[in-house]
Amino acid sequence: MAGDDIGHQEARRLVQEGRILPLAAILDGVGQKVPGEVLEVELEFDDGTYVYELKILGRNGRVQEVEVDAPSGTILKIEDDD
């Protein structure tokens, strides 16, 4: 995904305005589908919507990239990170 990265202050404002879910809620939902250690989190604006992009070290030792719709928490994509 090649969107514009969102900074901490803007992310906080978006959460306060109810435009995106807080990171804690996203991590709870993703952790149920992709258990493991979160290595990296980015919030991006791409194609007119906000998307959380996470890199997770799975229990199998592989790193997976997970894209989540920030307003709804819906997982959009799970793929192995090369």
Secondary structure, 3 states (H helix, E strand, C coil): CCCEECCHHHHHHHHHCCCCCCHHHHHHHHHHHCCEEEEEEEEEEECCEEEEEEEEEECCCCEEEEEEECCCCCEEEEEECC
